[in-house]
Amino acid sequence: RTTELDSICQKVEVIPVLVIDRLEDAVPMARALVEGGLNVLEITLRTDCALDAIRRMRAALPGVSIGAGTVLTPAQYRLAEEAGVDFVVTPGTTEALYRYGVESPVPMLPGVATVSELMTGWQYGYRRFKFFPAEASGGAKAIKSIGGPIPEARFCPTGGITVDNADDYLSLPNVMCVGGSWLTPNSLVENEDWDGIRELARQAAERFHH
Ligand code: 3PG
């Protein structure tokens, strides 16, 4: 599990978090990000067309790592598995999700904001976590502090991360990568400005490479 998540998260330093409102945007948006150099994508299950969007991306962009985000329940986890995702991301955790993730063929990156939530996951064997909402939960300072007692845990922080503060996180030894929606701003998506999104991705890939 840890190895699978590491191989996905080590591909890039930045994982775009996508909210797809119009199904027809899915493939061109994903393609623009991938062409810009970001080939791990998280599609949030918070819009009606999200699962269809994942299926379309899966078919059109076979080499790309696709995750489902905003997974709140085991039932949603199962729908994501069926849509063919490579990984699942949750904003927070429940015992039911932790248990489901252990049995699933698809690895889960569980969302935690406290050491106690992390410790619950630890008992189930989880070693890689999303730290959410990152900026509001103490930011890079909090992750650095957690690295004291629990240095083996590693994080993908998301929530409030932008091009301006990503380095604060990426410079920490226990941060694998960061996630965020800043690569797909509404102003560009609404205008189907895929060139603009490709350029944002290119800048992020260049600035935050390994
Ligand atoms: C999310 O799940 O919404 C992500 O954490 C994105 O957060 P952001 O919009 O602050 O980047």
Residues whose N, C-alpha, C, O or C-beta is under 5 A from the ligand:
A	BS01	3PG	V17 T158 G159 G160 I161 G179 G180 S181 W182
